[in-house]
Amino acid sequence: MASIENIFAPGSRIVVRDAEWLVRRVDRTSTGGQALSVVGISELVKDKEAVFLTEIDRNIEILNPAETKLVPDTSSSYQASLLYMESLLRQKAPIDDKLYIGHRAAMDPVPFQLDAAIQALGQPRQRILIADAVGLGKTLEAGVLLSELIRRGKGKRILVVAVKSMLTQFQKEMWSRFSIPLTRLDSIGIQRIRSQIPTNHNPFYYYDRAIISIDTLKNDREYSVYIENAYWDIIVIDEAHNVAERGHGSSLRAKLANLLSSRSDTLIMLSATPHDGKARSFASLMNMLDPTAIANPEDYGPEDIKGLYIRRFKKDIQDQVRARSNRGKSALPIARPRWQRNRPSTRLPTWGLLVWISARGLADSLRPPLRNPFFRALPPVWIRSKTAYGVLKNPRIPGLIKTSSC
């Protein structure tokens, strides 16, 4: 056992309270003792940070590496040793830009959804604006990148900032598809945390992974003090066009985003409409990612911001979606349903014709491809003329049929 006179060195392993810890830092206290900043190693306290005072925890055991006991492997063909080395190799953090677990999420990945993660992982710091068009899955692309960073040990503390209307959806997508839990915080939740911790502690260190509304953070001046003294491994800003600087002054959202951009090495921004037509506004987003990227906000080109953003439209990825669909995999909504593929198109004289059909008994009376149980649960719907052509030729449809030219 070690007494308080022992001097603990950073990097040594100790046993405190029946758990094994790694000493990261040793500070001398005002009373002559020592404060040990440690991180957990054993299973129950793994990756947990703590501070032990030698004046309080007197039974601190220092593990001497010279006393390590070698145990012979008596298993057949040294299987136990091989399994142990394999487990260590699997725990090793990757150092290349290849994807290891992001593409294995609860999704049917299309190649273009992995490009953002591959581009970001090839950079020293993963700071990127994902600016794909609406419906291409920017949240999924961010989830793939988050999973890869967590696999590399760079995603212990995560902060997601979004508009209030998107909090539930983003939180649900991260958990159901990537098993990334995010604790939702609001002003009441932060006040509750502050009432449970000492006054000199930062409430943003209470949860390692949190999601919070941008309007909650921008309206309270006290939060800026806590943010300035907090640090995250990853910060995600959803709907990033809302934090761009517009006009001559900076909005509260823009000031908050500039502050957050300096509190993490990894910054992921999501927006389907990042450019509002003004060069200075878009330059403010790029400078959040890299302050040295643009010298003149009024005069810059694609070469100045190369590698800081990725943007695709639906027309750019249709070939990938079509190839994915032809292999029998589910695709994005822009692809045609399977029962419509290779089906000869039938044109009506007036393309503006819409048909209103009562859904009662529709599934039993319509011939393929409209004979589908899905229609049983539908209310009366509008059906486009291509689909309705086979309906008009079938006289057995019950219910009301009403046509209208647009």
Helices and strands as residue ranges (DSSP letters): E 13-16, E 19-28, E 34-40, G 43-45, E 49-53, E 61-62, G 65-67, G 76-78, H 79-91, G 102-104, H 112-121, E 127-130, H 138-151, E 158-162, G 164-166, H 167-178, E 183-185, H 187-196, G 203-205, E 209-213, H 214-219, H 221-228, E 232-237, G 240-243, H 252-261, E 264-270, H 279-289, G 302-305, E 309-310, H 314-326, G 338-340, E 353-357, H 362-365, G 373-377, E 381-384, H 385-392, E 401-405
